Amino acid sequence: MMNYIDFRSDSVTWPTEEMRSAMQQAVVGDDAYGEDPTTAELESYGASLVGKEAAVFVPSGTFANQIALITHCNRGDEIIIDDRSHIVQFESGGAAALANVQFRTIEPKGKAITIDEITAKIRKGEDETEPKTALICIEDTMLNGNTIPLETMRELRYLSSRYHVPVHLDGARLFNAAAAQNVSAAEIAQNADSVMISLSKGLCAPAGALLCGSKSFISKAKAKRNLLGGTMHQSGVLAAAGLVALKTMRQRLAQDHETAFYLANSLTQFEELEIDITSVETNMVYCKFKDENFESESLCDFFKSRNILVKLNKQGDGIMLMTHRWINRQDIDAFVKAMSDFLKSS
């Protein structure tokens, strides 16, 4: 059990006992030589889940995204991407530092990016003074927990083919999106040329991610992995946990979504909070304080004194809450009681 009720992220999840056992018993070899059977099984199985030919196992989702950019793009190229995306906001400027590319960002007017917004950003001319549109990056689920409509993904595939611009899907929570839309992950991922899937968030593996794509793309990506120092040796110890994650944890993600709905609904009782319950699609809940003068630091300290960890949203005017394997309804009730006490004391 966790020491705290931790709502800060679904990356705080601990490996299950089945994962720990699988790690202990993992059959390993040297993956630098392509001889780790457990890693090979994870890559093959993960690729099949998203309908791709091959995959490469890497330490983190950020690592997977960055080698995708380096593999797809040349120096000086341009990437079309949602301004709110993880690649833009939380990957330490890796696109500039590692891939030497620039972003052409979109600030969507609605919850999700639209095809018209993407189309408007594609450089369609042949002016040699312009950078080349080399890649479109899309994230599903987005950082607000909302999903990209499947129809948008299908239209994106057509757009990609029309302008010969590949698509990379940051699918850190792709299986959450699939559960929310009641489709397979492959049905979403078939509309992208490459896709990253994280094993260490709601799926509870201790570390790791997969970058999936065609055999030729993954062969190039493995070279980039080595360039950045991501080639591991007896990686089967970690891959074993990833296999358990993919085989057993995907099916329970809908429970996290139900817990999030329960949380959002419970918070609507507080007049001091602003929350759009209709925006809760997966395992993320955002709420804002109507009082612009509330002290955010005191809020985090107050909840920590109740054995509850929360994280302020980026604007600092509310909190972002994520449900996961180690959050249940009793934990939600404890959180709601703490929120009631905090609001009374404020």
N, C-alpha and C positions, 0 to 999 in steps of 0.2 A: 504494500500500500504506500501511497505517496504521503510525505510528511505534511504537505499542504494540499488544500483544495485549489488547484492551479488552473486558472482560466486564461493565462497569458497567451497560450498558443497550443495547437495540437502537436507541436514538436517536443513538448515536455513529456510525452508519453514514454513509459518504461517498457522494455521488452517483456513479453509474457513468459511464463514458465516453459511453455513449449518451445519458444525461441531459444531460451537459455540452454535447454537440453539439446536442441538441434545444433547450437554453436559448439557445445562441448563434444558432440559426437561427429562433427563434420569431417568428411573425407576431403583432404586438401592436396594440392600440388602447387607448383609455381606458376601463377597466372601470367607472369612475364613471358613464359614459354608457351602459354596457352594450355597448361597442363593441370589446371585446377578444375576437377569435375563438378564441384558444387557451384562454382562461379559460372561455369559453362551452362549448367542446368538452369540457373537463375536467369541468365541472359536469354536463353532460348524460350523459357516459359514466359518471361516478361514481354518479349517481343511478340509472342503469339497472342497475348492478351490484348495488345493494341493493334494487331493486324499488320505487323511489320516483319521484315525478313530477318533482322538481326538487332542486337543490342550490345552495349558496352556498360559494364558496371563501374561506377565511379564513387568517390567518397561522399558527394553531396549534390543536391539539386542545383546549387549555384555553379558548381563545377561542370555539371552536365550542360547547363545553359551556355556557359562560356565556351566550352569546346564546340558546341553547336554553332555559335556565332563565328568562331574562328574557321570552322570547316565550311560553312556556307559562304562566307564573305572574303573579299580581298581588302587590303588596306585602302582606306579612303571611301569605301562603299557606305551606303546609307540603309538604315533599318527603319521600317515603319512600325510603330509600337504605341500602345496605350500608355499615356504619361503616368498612370497610376500603377503600372505593372511592377512586379518584383525585380525584373531585369533592370529597370530604370532606377527604382527607388532604393533597393536593398542589396545590390551586388558590387558595392564599392567602386563604381566606375569602371568595372572590368571590361566593358565593351570598348572604351577608349584606351585603357591601359594595355589590354591584351590583344584584342582583335583590330585595334586602330580603325574603328568605324565610328560613324556618328548616327545619332537618333534623329528621326523626324517624327516627333511625338504627336499624338492625338489626345485631346481632352474631350471625351465623349459627352454629348449633351444629355444622354439618358443613362440608364443603369449599365448598359452594355454597349460596346463599340459596334458601329454599323458598317455595312459594306460601302455605303456612300461616303462615309468618313474616311475609310481606307482608300477607296478609289481616288478621292480628291488629293491624296498625298503621294500617289505613285507618280514618279517622274517619267512621263511618256515620250518626251522629245529626245532628240539626239544631240543636244547642245553639249559640246565637249567641256564647257565650263561648269556643268552641273554634275553632282555626284550620281552614281548609279544606284537605283533602287535594287538592292541585292536580296532583301529578305523582308518578310512580314512576320512579326512575332505576335502571338496571341496567347492569352492566359485563361485557363479554365480548370477550376473556378478562379474568378478574379479575387483580388485581395479583400474585397468586401463580402466574399462568400457567394456572390451571384454567379449564375452559370451563363455561358454563351448559348443563345438559342441554336438548336441543331440546324435550323434552316439557314442561319447566318453562316455557320461552318460550311454548309454545302455550297452556299453562294461564294464563299471565300475560296473554295477549291476551284470553282469555275473562273473566278477572277485571277487566281494564281496561274492557271493554265493560259488564260487569255494574254496576260502580260509577261509570262515566263519568269515569274518571281516566286521562289519557293516559300513555304510557310513552316515556321517552327512553332510548335505548341508547347508552352510551359504548362505541363500537366501535373504540377506539384500535388494538386488535389483532384486529379482527373477522375479517380474512382468515386469521389464525392459527387462530382458533376454527373457521372453516369448513374449513380444511385438516385440522385434527385430527379433526373429526367427519365428514369426507368428504361435506360438503353444500355448497351454494352459499351465499354471503353473504346473498343475497336470502331464502333459506329461513329464516335466522335473523332477519333484519331485518324481515320481513313482520309480525312480532309486536310491533313497536314503531311509534309514530307518528312519531318522529324518530330519526335515527341519525347519530352522528359517526364518521367514518373518518379516521384519521391517515395521512398520506403519508410522514412523516419518520422512522418507526421502522424496522421490518423491511423496508419497501418502499424505503428508501434515498433518497427525495427529500430535498433539503436543507432544506425547510420546507413547511408548509402542511397544511391539513386541510379536509374537506368536511362541512358539515352538510346532511343530506338529509331531505326530507319532502314533504308535499303542496305544490302550487303556492301556495296561500294562506298556508300556514305559512312557506314560504321567503320570500315577499314581505314578510311581517312581520319575519322574521329579518334580511333585508337592511337594513331600517330600523334595527334594533338594532345591526347591524354598523357602520353609519355613525355611530350615536350614540357608540359606543365607539372610534371612530377606526380601524376595521379595513378601510375601503374603500380598495383599492389602485388605482393607475392602470394602468400598463403591466404588469399582473400576469401576463401571458402568459409572461413569462420564467420565472417560478416554476412556472406552471401546466404548462408544457411538460415539466418534470421530473416533475411529478405524473402526467401522462398516461403517460409511460414507466413510471413506478412501477406504475400500475394495470394496464398492458397486458403488462408483461414480468416483474414481480417477484413477483406473487401466486403464480405457479405453482411458485416455488422455495422457498416457506416451509416445505414439508414437509422440505426438506433441513436447515433450521435445527433442526427438531424432532428429526430423526435425530441430529444433532450433539449436541443436549442430552441425548438418551438415552445416547449414547456417553459423554458427560461424567459423567452421574449414575452409570452403571454402573462407570466407571473409579474413581470416588471411594469406592465401596463397599469397596475393599480396605483403607481406613484405619480401624482400630478406634477411633481418636480422634474420628472424625466420625459424626454422626447424620444419616442421609439416607433419605428414603422414596422409593425409586425408582418406586413405583407412582403417586406423585403428579405425576410429570413427564408432562404432557400436550402441552405446546407447546415454547416455546424458553426456559423459565425453570427453573433448578435452584436449590434452597435446601439448604444444609447447615449444621448446627449443630455447635459444638464441645462435646463431653461435659464437658470441663474448664471449670468456671464461672470459673476464674481466668485464662484465657488472655488475653494482652494484644492487644486488637484493633488498636491503633494500630501495633504492631510488625508485625502481619501485613500490613497494607496497605503499609507501608514495605518490608518484605521482598520482596513480590511486585513492587513497582515497581522494585526493584533488579534484578529479573529481566526487566524490560521487559514486565511484566504489570500491568494495572490491574484492581482488584477493588473492590467496594463492600460495606460492612457491611450486614447486614439491619437493620431498624428497631429490633430489640431489642438489637442490638450483641453478640449471642452467636454469630454465624455470618456467612455471606456469601451474597449473592444473585448468581447468575451468569446472564447472558443470552447466548445464541448469536445470531448474525446472519450477514449476507452475508460479513463479513470475518473470521469464525472458522471454521477448518477442523480436521480431526482432528489434524494436526500441532501446531496451537496447543493443542489439548486435551492432547496428550501432554506438551508443554512445561509446561503448567499443573500437570499431575499430578506431574511431576518436581519442580517448584518446591514443591508442597505436601508431597511426601515430604521434601524437604530442610528445609522449615520445621518440620515436626513433629519431625524428628530434632534440630534445633537447639534446640527448645523443651524 
